[in-house]
Amino acid sequence: MARKRFDDSNCSVARALNEVGDWWSLLIVLQAMYGVRRFVDFQQELGIARNILCDRLARLVDNEVLQKVEVGEHGSRQEYRLTDKGRDLFPVVIALRQWGDKWNPSPDGAPLNLRDRENGQPIRAMAVQSMDGRELTVRDVYVPEEDVPETGSQNAGSVG
C-alpha cells in the first residue's frame, strides 16, 4: 500500500510530514543532533533494519534535511550531517520531547536533562508566544478569514 503524499496540500504541517513524518526519520534526525554521523552508528543506536535505514537516509538526503559527505580516501567512507534545514528541526524535536515527557513519561520517570552548553542552566520549555512574549494556547490563536484556503472546513478560522 502506497503512502499518501501531501506535496500539493495547502497545509504546511502535511507538507512537512512528507519529509520527516515517520518515526524513523525523526529519530534519525534526533541522533544526528546528538552527533551520530555514520550509517553503522545510526543502525546501532536505533536498532533499525538496514533496508529501512537506507530508505530513510536517502529520503532525508533527497529532502535536504541531511547531506552525505565523503570523509574517507577515494570516497571509501561517508557521513550524514544535518543541513541548515535539518538543524531548523531542533525546536520541533525539543517540543516533541517535552510533550512526550509530560504525556508519556519514561518508566523510570526521569526525563532527559537538557542544559544550555554556555551556562549549564536547564532549557526552558518550548512555548508558542505572541509578539509581545505572552505564552499562547491553542484557544488563543486563529487564522484570519482572508488566509483560510477555499477548501477549508466549517471551522476554518479556528485552530483548536
Secondary structure, DSSP 8 states (H G I E B T S, - for coil): ------TT-S-HHHHHHHHH-SHHHHHHHHHHHTT--SHHHHHHHHT--HHHHHHHHHHHHHTTSEEEEE-SGGG--EEEEE-HHHHTTHHHHHHHHHHHHHHS--TT------B-TTT--B-----EE-TTS-EE-GGG-B--GGGS-TT--TTTTB--
